[in-house]
Amino acid sequence: MSSNYSDAKSPWSSITGPNLGYIMEMYDLYQESPELLDPEYVELFKQYGSPIEVTVGHQSSATTAVDPNNFEKVLATVHLAEAIRAHGHLASDIYPLNDQPKDTSRMEPSTYGLNEQDLTEVPVALILNNAPSNVTNGLEAINYLKSLYTDKVAFEFSHVIQPQERSWLQEKIEAGEVKPTLDADKKKQVLDLLTRVEGFEKFVHRTFVGQKRFSIEGVDSLVVLMDELVQLSESAGTKDIMIGMAHRGRLNVLTHILNKPYEMMFAGFAHVGDDAFLPEDGSLQITKGWFGDVKYHMGAAYKSVNGTSVKLAYNPSHLEIVGPVVVGQTRAAQEVTDETGIAKMDPKKSYAILVHGDAAFPGQGIVTETLNFSRVKAYQTGGSIHIIANNLIGFTTEQFDSRSTHYSSDPAKGFEVPVIHVNADEPEAVVAVARLAFEYRAKFGKDILIDLIGYRRYGHNEMDEPLVTNPTMYHGIHQHDTVRELYGKQLAAEKVLSEADVKKLDTDTQKEMQEAYDKVKENKSAEFPKLEIPEAVLNGYPEVPTGVDKAVLTKMNEELLTWPTDFSTFGKLAKILKRREEPFKGKGKIDWAHAETLAFGTILQDGNPIRLTGQDAQRGTFAHRHLVLHDDKNGNELVPLHHISDAKASFVVYNSPLSEASVLGFEYGYNVENNKALVIWEAQYGDFANMAQMMFDQFISAGRAKWGQKSGLVMLLPHGYEGQGPEHSSARLERHLQMAAENNWTVANLSSAANYFHILRRQAKMLEEDSIRPLIIVSPKSLLRHPLVGASVDDLTEGHFETIIEQPNMGKAVKKVERILFASGKMAIDLAERVKDGTDYEWAHIVRVEQLYPFPAEKIKAVIDRYPNAKELAWVQEEPQNMGSWTFADPYLRELSDGKEVKYFGRTQRQSPAEGDGEAHKVEQTRIIDEALAKL
């Protein structure tokens, strides 16, 4: 074999790093046992020879050829270079306190049987592409790599599968683009910002002694990082930046990223109303609830002069749950939903910055849930920029008790997210890292993570003494200069500023803050504003007409059942769907799913986009919905709702990943951002909502009272006792009712497909109104196809949502009625099946309570008043006595009873929601109905 071939024609000429190492190992195998190789490799080696026999050119005219006898040393050098790239982070200078061991074992030439002389004999081009002119041999190339990969910034990206991503990152790093190169003006800007960041914390610490603020100190350069991202976004024409973060550092971010005036911040500490200090130009928007929240949970939205909006999401102390909420807001900001079909998404319009705690990132499962759907069609946003504000501690727990991984960032690697570790005491490196992350996200449309490693100057809060639990760490922190002090000294040494200039910056900043506080003190006598529940919320929903013209429904139904001639629907399903023609011919009933589809179509015609997600939502858990049809020959999809006449908005239905908390949080965030969209989340079974309980507790039920954050999110929670055991029966209705107050949401347990049609349409009509609130529907299972639940066409064309429905053919003999039974959902239908047409039950009346909250007291009172001889009011339910709706309805019924006895029929109190045996369930269900319908 000859090496006298043109380098340009060789496939080896552009290969370096791990790829070159792999090819060299394949060549070694080729020489010993070519029969073990893929024939394509054999042909390449026959044609082009050894991969290291390439003539390597330098900037001078001289050339260097690799001695084939040095094959093993060249291979070892390539492995050394790759080890530096892959493991340099273990030896890097990324810890400000310098309190972590450095592992250099993988980066020593001796580990690979090499010495410096060996390295000098290896051509640079086998190690580096486009090496700097001062790097002329293998030893210099190895040292150059060490300077890049073991400095104040460290990298982990070997876990990324796509070679183009790895190559791009490697080229950026090895071209020196992540080395800080700031001009004098930029350096001054960074120091000014750090001075304000530190100055704010110092002023609050001194002025409001002992008040919690969850200081940013120790990771001050977080604000520098975020400020750089904002500047890059403004230059790129980004419309919205969505920020999610916990409480630590939030006040500083509000002040210096969202430009909330110092006066407003200090007013919060001084317990003075801050409305007088809100900028008059409208650049800052803040919503408030009537019950309020602590200052370090609050959010804001700031719009810069060039049109970029920066939004910091409101968030409770339950760490990390804001992540999916913010990603949902981001997706909504990216989408155009006022056109038919699938909503069109533009990831350049908006992106999320998610700031995590170092203990919470690996500790909270919601983080990995959110990372998991980052590239799933229904939830992708073109990548989020994650930042771990790494204090190296969680409350009092140090990292060795906090996780099983080397870095807190390690969970991200399972999702191919590149990780950049950066020393928080190096603000210029932080700026460079921000630029790399922004460019990576723009180029590859993927998440990227910055592990900003610092410390926490004070305890968990400012009243906590950390020396009690973490003495070693905090003795070191107390002796460590702040990043502002370190950077000020650096700029003075570089002659960018004088020491006097650095000091004056601090003095001027403190003076500015004192002047702001003086203004607050002047207003201190002003009465703190009392926020009250808005009238629209107090008044509840009005009765909204939701009927639809019969001709419109008829035409829509025909269009939904008219499929392209070349589309082959699964035969059995086609027959089932074609039955939906019959109610419009006077035969049969419109079942639950049919009513839902018609409701969706009319809502689209009214101009409201619809987004429905959930596990198996396209088909429906109980094979009832079928909003997406699949060609049984080629798998192509057809969404009939995309093809109806007069639709004015987008429609999407997505099957979600097997998670609840992150998906529900995403949908809540989407709806908050796009308040015109009817956003629906469906649990596979109602009790699956347990896994998302924090979303119900922290956001959906209380977000408006705490933060003034409106939502019209709809949650469908399948519920009904069918003998399938405790986990497939109860949607834990009692929990949603326990949180029901101040008209915060609507809770319904329906027994009528027509009522389902109307409640969906009512919710859509109220979406942009001030009275909007979330809607929880404990939806049926066996009732999905039950004839007593079905609706006629006329039921959909007339009327509105009925909060109560009186059982047909009962209660006619007014003076004979002695017991009025109240029930919801499946129990109401079970009772209806038993009484049939009401014969033999003249002594009883049944009222279906379709809306449990707000409790329809006035309408129930009107029913009770109609029966003067009634002796008992009875609540009938399938759930145990300590669950379901009884404990919620009981006080209402007693208040309305006017001395009548109030009784309960149902299961006794239990610790588990339902029997585990189907036969035992039937016996118990029969007992309840027998007792409820036993004549007095």
N, C-alpha and C positions, 0 to 999 in steps of 0.2 A: 504494500500500500504506500502510496506517495502522499506527502503532505504538500506537494507543490500544486495546490489548486487555488482558485480564486476564493478569497474570504467571503466575498459578497454572495457566492453561490452556496456556501456552507450553511446547513441548518443550525450548526453549533455557534455561529458567529455572534448571535445576540443573546446567548444563554449565560446567565450568571447565577450565583447564589444556590438555593436548594435545588433548582432545576438542573443546574450544571452538575451538582453533586450526584443527583439521581442518574443523569446520563452517563457520568463517569463510572458509576457502579454497574450500570448495564453494560458498558464497554468492557469492564473487567470480567463480567460474567461471559460476555461474547468471546473473549479470548480463551477462556477456560472451557466453557460448555455452551457453544452457540445453539445447540439443539433445545436448550431450555428457554430460549428467548422467543418472543413474538417474531415471526418472519419479517415484519416490516422493519424492526430494529436491525435485524441481520443485514438486510439490503442497504440500510442507511450506513451502517458501519463499514460494509464492503465498499460502498461508493465514496464515503467522505473520510473514513479513517477515524483516528482518535479525536475526541472532542477537545483535547488539550494540545493538539499539534497545530492549532490555528496560529498563524502569525499575528502577533498582537502589536498594533501600531501605537506610538506615543505622539505627543505634539511635536517632538523633534523628528527628524527624518530617519533616525535609527529605529531598528526593529529588534524584537526579542522573541526567540522561539523557545518553547518549552521542551526541555529534555525529557523524552519519554521515560527515561530511567527515574525521573522524579515524580512519577505518577502518584504514588502513595502520599507523598508530601503535599502535592497539589490538592489531592482529594481531602487530606486532613485540613489544609488551609481553608478550603471551601466550607468544610464542616465547622471550623472555628468561626468563620465569618457569619455563617448562618446562626450559630449559637449566640453570637453577639446580637444579631437582629431579633432572635426569638426570646432570649433570656437576659438581655442587657438590663431590663427593668429591675431585675433582682439585685443588681449592683449599682443602681442609679442613686442620685442625690436628690431624692424627692421628698424627704421628710425634714421639715423646718427645724424640728427639735433634735435632729440627728440621733435619734434614740432607737433606731431599728437596725439590726445587723444587715450587712451587705454580703451577698453571695457572689463571689467572683470566680468560683471554681470552674464554671463552664466557659469562662472567657480567657483562661490562661493557656498560652501556646503549649506548655508542657503537658497539659491534659490530653493533647492530641499528638504527643511525641514530636513537637516542633520546638525549634529555638529561633532566635532573631535572625540568624544567618539564613536558615531555611526560608523564612518569610520573605527576606529581601530578594530571593531568587524567583519568587512567584510573580508573574505579570499582574499588574493592577487590573487589567481588563477582565481577568478571571474572577475578580472579587467585586469590582465596582463598574457600573456603567457611568460614563460621563464624569470621571473623577476630576476633582480640582487640579489645576496645573501644578500645585505644590506637592501633590501625591504622586510619587514616581515609582514606587515599588510596593511589594506585598506587605511589608512591615508597616510602611506609612499608611497603606490602605486599611489595615487592621486597626491601627491607632486612630485613624480618622473615624472608622465605624464606632469605636469605643467612645469617642468624643461626642458622637451623635446619639448613641443609644444608652449611655450611662450617665447623662448629665442631669440637669434640673427637670427635664421632660423625659418620660419613658413611655414605651409603646408596647401594646399587645395586639397583634393582628394576624398572627399565624393561624388562628382558628377560623379565619374568614375563608370560606370555600372558594369564592370566585377569584381566579388568578388576576383578573384585570384590576380588582379592588386592591389586592395585596401589592401588585406592581405599582399602582398609582401611589399608594401610601409610601411604599419604599422609595420611590423616585422623589417624592416631595421631601421626605426626611433626608435622604442622602444628597439631595441638591442643596441642603442647608436652609430650606424654606421654613423650617420650624425653629430655626435659630433666631432669636430676637434681633430685629433691625429697625429700631424706632428713631425717627429724627428728633431733634431737640424740642420742637413744638409738641410732638406727641408725648415725649417724656414729661414735659411740664403738665400736660393735660392729665396724665396718669397720676402724677404726684398730687395735683390739685384734687382729683377725685378721691384718692386715698386719704387726703387730709380731711375732706368733708366726711368721708365714711367714718374715720376714727373720731373726728371732732364731734360728730353727732352723738356717738356712743358716750364719749367723755362728758359732753354737756348734759345729757340725760342722766348719766350716772351721778353727776355732781349735783344737779338741780332737783331731781326727783328721787331722792335717796330711798333705796329699798323697793322701788316699784319694778315689777317684772317687765322686761323688754326682750328677753332671749337674744342677747347681744350677738352680733356677727363677728366680734373680735376674735382673731385667730385665723379666720378665712375672709378677711377684709377684701381680698382681691376677687372674691365672688362678684362684687359689684363692678370691678374693672372688666371681668370676663363678660358679664351680661351687658354692660355698656358697649363693649366692642361688638357684640352680636347685634345689638340694636342699631349701631351705626352701619354695620355691614348690610343689615336688612333694609335700612332706609335707602342706601345706595342702590340696592337691588330692586327697589320698588315693591317690597313686601307690603301687603295690605294690613295683615294682623299678626302680631306676635302674642301667643298665649303662654302665660307663665303659670306653672303650678309649683308650689313649695309649701313646706310646713312653716312652723312659727319662727324658728331660729333665723335671724337676719331679715325677717320680713319687713320690719319697720324701716330698716335702712334701704331695702329695695324699693319700698313705696316712696321713700323720700328722694332717692337719687336715680332711680330708673323710671319711675312713673311720675316724678316731679310733683309729688304731693308737698305743698309748702310747709316750711318749718313751723309756721304758725299753726297749721292744722294738726301737725304731729304733737306739738307741745300742748295744744288745747286738750287733746285726748288725755295726756298725763295730768293736766291740771283740772280735769273734770269740768271743762268749760265747753259750751257749744262751739262747733268749728265751722258752721255754715258761713259765718261772716268772712272767713278767710279763703273760701273756695274761689279759684281764679274766675274772673268775670268773662274771660274769652271762651269759656266752654271747653277748654282743652282737657280738663279733668272731670271725669264722671264717677260719682260714688253713689251707690244705692244703700239704703238703710232699712232694716226691719224695725218693728215696733218693740220687740223684746231685746234686740241687740246682742252683741257678742263682745268678747275681749278684743282689745285693739290689735293684737298680733294674730288674729284670724281674718282680719278684714282685707278686702280687695279693692281694686280701683281700675279704671281704664283711662289711659292718657293718649291723646292724639297729637302727634307732632305737626309742625307747620307743613311738612312735606306729605302729610296724609297717612303715615304709618301709625297704626294703633297698637299700643302695648297694653295688654290686659293681664292683670294679676288676679287669679281666681280666688274667691272666698274659700276658706278651708278650715275645718275643725282641727283639733289636736290629734285626731286619729291619723297618725302619720301615713303618708303615701296614698290614701284613698282618693286624693284629688287628681292623681295621675291620669286615670282613664277618663275622668270628667273633663279635664283639659284637652285630652286627645279628641274626645267627642266634640268639644267646642271647635277645635281646629278643623276637623272634618266638615262640620257645618259651615264654617267660614270659607272653606275651599270649594263648596259645591254650588252649582247653579240648579235650582229646583223649580223654576217657573217655566220649564219646558217639559213636554211629555217624554215618557220612556224612563231610562235610567238617569239619575242625577249626574250631571257632568262635573268632574272634579279637576281642579287645577292646584297641584301641590305647591306651586310658586306663590300663591296668594297668601298663604298662612303657614305657620309651623309652630310647634310647641317647644318650649324650654321647660324641662322638668328637673327641679332641684330636689335632691334626695338627701336624707341623712345617712351617714355611713353605717350605723347600726340597723336602720330600718331597711336599707336597700336589700340586703340578703335576708333580713328577718321577716319581712312582710310579704306574704304570698301574692298580694295584689300587684306587686312589681313585676313578677314573672308572668302573671296573667296578662298584664298589659304589654309586656315585651312579646308575648306569644302571638298576639294578633297584630303586631306592628306591620306585617307584610301580608295579612289576610285581606282579601278583596273588600270586605264590608267595613273594615276598620282602618285600613292603611291611610297614612297622611303624607307619604313621601318622606318619612323619617322625622323623629324627634331628636333634639339635642338634650341629652341627659347630663346633669352635673351632680356629682356627689360632693356636697359640702362636707368634707371629711375632717371631723374633729378628733378622730381616733378614739372616740368614746361615746357611749350611749347612756345618758343620765349618769350613773356611777359605774356602769359596766364597761370594763376594758375589752379590747377586741378578742383576747384569748377566751373570754367567756361569751362572746357575742356571736361567733360564727365558726364554721368548720373549714373555711376557705382561707387562702393566703391573703387575698385582697377582698375588701367589701364589694368590689365591682365584679367579682368573678361570675355571678349568675348571668350577667349579660353575655358572657362568652358563649354560652349555650345557644344563643340566638344570633350568632355571627355578628355581634356588635363590636366594632373596633373600640379599644380602650386606650385612652391617653391619660397617663398619670402626670401631674404637674405639681411642683413645689409652690405652695400658696405664698411663700415669701419672695417669689420671683415674678413681679407683676408684668415685666416685659415678656417673659416666657408665657404667661397667662394670655396675653394679647395674641401672641403667635399661635397658641393652641386654639383660641377662639376662631381665628381665621381659617385654620386647617379644618376644624369641625364644620364650620359654615360651608366651606367649599365642598367637603366630602358629601354632606347632606344634599347640596344642590346637584352634585354630579351623579350620585348613585341612588338617591331617593331612599336612604336607609337611616336607621338610628345610629347614633354615635355617642360615646360616653366619655366625659371628662371627669377624671377622679382628681378633684382639687384638694390636695392634702395639706392640711394646716393643723390647727389645734383649737382648743376652746379656752379662752383666757380666764373666764370665770366659771362658776359651777353651772349646773343645769339651768338654773335661773340666778338672778343677781342676789338672792337671799341665801343661796346655798353655799356652804363652805366645802370645797372639793378636797382640801387637805385631809379631811376626816377619812375619806375613802380612797383617795388616789394621791398619796403624798409624794411618791417618787416623780410622777408625771408633773405635778403642780409645782414642786420645787424648781424643776427645769423651766416651766412656763414663766414663773415669776422672775427668772433671770434672763429671759429672752426678749430682745428688742421687738417692737411691733414692726410690721411690714412697712408702715409709713416712715418710721425712724430709719430703718435699713435703707429704704429707697431714697430718702432724703440725703443720707450720707453718700450714697452712690452717685447721685446727681451732683452733689457738691464736689466729690472727688473727680468727676468727669468735667467739671467746670461748666456744666449746663446751668446751674444756679449757684449762688453763694450760700453759705451757711445762714447768713442773715436773711436771704430770700426765703429759705426753707422755713425758718422760724416765723417770719412775717406771715407766711401763708396760714400757719396754724393760728396765729394771733388774730388775723383778719377773719378767719372762719368762726372762731369763738365769739368775736364781736358781732358778726352777722347773726349768729344764733341768739345771742343775748338780746339783740334788738328785736328779733322775732318774738322772743318770749315776753319782752316788755309790752308788746302789742297785745299779747294774750292776757297779761295781767291787767291791762287797762279795761278789758272786757270781762273780767272775772266776776263782776257783780251781775252780769247779765244772767237771766234765768236759763238753766240748762233745758234745752228744748225737749218737750215730752212728745214722744212719737206715739201715735194711736193707730189702731187697726183701720185701714182704709174702708170707707163706707161700702165700696164695691165688694170687698171681702166679707164684711159683716152681713150684707144683704143676701149673699149666696147667689146661686144661678137663678135667673128668671126662667119662666116657662117659655122655651124657644120653640117655635113651630119647626118641625123637622121632617114633615111629610114631603114626598116627592111625587110629581105628576106621573100618573100611570103610564102615559105614552112614553115618557122618558125612561122609566124602568123597563118597559117592554122592549124598547129598541136596544137598550143597553144589554139586556139579558140575551137577546138574539146575537149581538156582536160578541159577547163573551163566549158563546157556544158555536161561533163560526170560525173554524180554523183553516189555515191555508191548505189547499188541496194536496200539496206535497209534504204535509206534516202528518205523521202516523202516530196517533195517540194509542197508548196501551188499551187494548180492546175492552177489558173489564172496566177500566176507569172511564173510558169514553161513554159507556152505557150509563154509568152512575151520573156523570155530569150532564148528559143529555136529558136525564129526568128533570133537570131544572127548568125545562120548557113547560112541564105539566102545570105548575101553579098558575102560569099565565094563560092556560087553556081551561082554567076552572077545575083542575084536578090536583089533588094533593096539597101539600104545604111547603112553604119555604123554610128549610131547616136552618140551623145556626150558622153554618159556614156560608150557605147561599146568601143569607141576610147580610153577613159580614162583607161578602164580595160586592153586593149591591151598594152597601153603605160606602165602601171604599170608592167605588166608581163615581158615586154622586159627590163625594167629597173632592175628588180630583176635578170634577166638572165645576165645582165651586171655586177652584183655584188653590186649594191647600195641598201641598205635597205630602206624601205618606212614606214613612220609613218603618218597616216592621222587621224585627229581628228576634231570634230565639233559637234554641236547639230544635232542629227539625221544623222550623216555622214555615218553610215553603210548602211542605206536605201537610204539616200539622201533626202533633204527637199522636193523635188518634186517627190518622189517615182520613181527615175530614175536610181539609182546607183546599189543597191542590191549586194554589195560586200560580205555581210554575209547573208547566207541563213538559214532559220529556218525550222526544221522538223515540219510539221503541226500536227503531232501526239504526239510528246513528247517534242518539243521545242529545241531539240539539234541543235547546230550551225555547219555550214559547210562554210569554207572559200575556195572557189575554187582556189584562187591564191596561196594557200599553197600546191597545188597538181600539179603544172605545171612542166614540165621537165626542167632541166638545170638551175633552179633558184639557186642563190648563196648567197642569203641574206634574212633577215627576212621581214615579212610584217605584219603590224597591222593597223586596222582601228577601232577607238573607238568613241562611242557616248560620248560627253563631258557633264559636268554639265551646267546648264543654267547661264553661266557667260562668258564674253568675255575677259576682261582685264587680268585676272589671267591665263586663258587657253592660250591666245595668247602669253603672257610672258613666260609661261612654254615651249611652242613650240619653241620660239626664243632661249631660253636657251638651250634646247635640241639640236637644230641645231648648235649652237655655239660650243658646246662640241663635238658633233659627226658630223663633217663636211662632212662625206661621205654619210650621210643619206639624202634622199629626204623627208623633213618634210613639211607637208601641213596642214594648218588650213583653215577650211571652215566656214564662217559665215552662219547662217541659212538664213538670208537675208543680203544683202550687207551693209545696213545702221546699222546693229548691230555692225559693226566695230566702230561706234561712241563711244561705251562703252569701247573700247580699244584704244581710240585716243592717250593716253599718251604713249602707247607702240610703236605706229607708230612714234610719235614725237620724243621721247627720245632715243629709241633703234634702231628700224628697219631702219628708214630713215637716221639716223645720227651717228650710232654707229661706223662706220668705219672711218668717218672723225674726230670724237672726240677721239676715243680710238684705232683705228686700228683693230676693232673687225669685222671679216668677218662673213657673214651669207648668206645662199642660201635659206632661208625660202620662201615657196610659200603660198600665201593667195588667196583663192577663195572667191570672193564677189559677190553673185548673184545680178544681176542688169538688169533692163528692165522695161519699162513703159507698164503695162498691165491693167491699170485702177483699180489697187488695193489700191490706195491712197498713201499719201506721205510717209508712213513708209515702204511700201513694193515695192518701185519703185527704188529709187536712192541709189547706194552704195557710194554716195558722192565722185564721181570720181575726182571732182575738188580739193578736199583736198590733195589727193595723188599726183596730178599733181603740185599743188602749192609747195610741198616739194621736187619735182624732180629736182635734179641738180647734177653735177659732176658724172654722171652715177651711182648715189647712189642706184637705183633700176630700175627694168623694170616694166612698166605699160602697160597692154594689154587689149583691148576690142575686143574679137574675134567673128568672124562670120562663123567659119569653124571648124568642128570636126577634120578634118585632121590637121589643124593648131594647135589645142589644143594638139593633139597627139605629134606633132613635138616640140612644145614649152616645154612640159613636159620633153621630151627626151633631148632637148637641155639643159634645166636647170640641169638635172641629170648629163649630160656629163661635165658640167662646175663646179660641186660641189667642187672639190678639187683644182681647178685652182685659181690663184691669181685674176682673173677677175670676180670671182663669186659675185653676188649681189642678194638681195631678188627679188621676182617676185610677182606682184599683177595682178591677172586676174579678171576683172569684168565679171564673168561667167553668162551664160544666164538662163532664166526661160522657157518661151514658146519656145525658140529656141532649147531646149534640144532634142526635137523630130521632129524638122522642117525639111522637106525634102531638102530644099535649104542649110541647114547647114551640112547635112550628107556627108559622104566620101565613096569613093570606096576603095577597097582593094589596088588598084594601088596607090591611093593617099598616103597611109601609107608606101608603099614599096619604094617610090621614094622621092627624094628631101630633103628639110629641112624646117624650119620655115620661112614663108613669112611675112615680116613686112608690106607689102601692098599686096592687091589682087585686080586686075582690074576686073570689072564686065564682065563676059563672054558675048560675042556677042554685046558688045557696043564699041564705039570709033573706029569702023572699017573704017568709012569714015573720014579719018584724017582731010581733009580740011573743012568738014562741022561742026565739033565740035566747039561750041561757049561757052559752059559752062561745066566746070569740077566740079562735085560734089564730096565732100569728106565726108565720114561717117564711123561710127564704130558700131560694135555689132548689136543690134536689129534694129536700124535705117537703117543700110546698107541692112538688109534682107527685111525690109518693102519697101525700094526703089526697091529692086530686084523683089519683088512680083509685084509691079506696072508695071515695064518696061518689065517684062517677057523676051522675046527673043530680046528685043531692037528695034523691029519694031516701027516706028513712033517716035523714039528718036535718030535719027542719029545726031542731033544737040548737043547731050549731051554725056558725059562720066561719069562713076561712079567709084571711087576708094575707096576701103575699107581700112581704116588705121587700121591695126590689132595691131600694136605696137605704142602706143601713145608716150611713152618715153622709151628710147631715140627716139626722133622724127626722122623718116626716111626721112630726108630732101633730101638727094641725090637721092633716088629712086623717090620721089615725083617730084623733079626737072626734072628728066629724062622724066617723064610722061608729065609734063607741056610743056617741050621743043618739044615734039612730035606733039603738036597741035598748029601750028603757028597762026591760026585764032581765037583761044579761046579769048573771051573778059572778061569772069568772072571765078573766082575761088570761089566756095561756100562751106561753111561748113554746114552740115545738122545734127542736133541732136534732140533728144527727150527731153532732159533736158532744164530747163529754161536758158535764155541767160547768167545769172550770175553764172551758175553752169555748170556741165559737162565739156567737153573738149574744148569748143569754145575759152574761154579767154586764154587758154594755146596755142592753135593752131594758133590763129589769128596772132601774130607777126611772126611766122614761115612762114605762107602763104604770108604775105605782103612782107617778105624778098625775097620770091621765085617768087613773082607775075610778076616781070619785067613790071610794069605799068598796069597790068590787074586789074580790079576791084575785090575786095575781099568782099564777101557778107556772110550774116548769115541767115539761115533758121531754125527756131525752135520756142520754146515758148519765150514769152517776159520775162523780168526780174521778178523774183518772190521771195517772202520770204519763201514760202513753196515749196518743190520739185515737187509736183504733185497734180493734181486735186483729190478731194475726191469722185467724182462720176464717175462711169464707162462710162456712156453715154457722159458726158462732155469730158472725156479723148478721146473717139473715134472721136468726132468732131474736137478736137484740133489736134489730130494726122493726121487726113485726111487733115486738112488745111495745115499743114507743108509740107506734101508730094505733095499736089496740087501746092503749091507755088514753091517748089524746082524743080518740073518738068514742070512748065509752060514755054512754049517756049518764047524765047526772042523776 
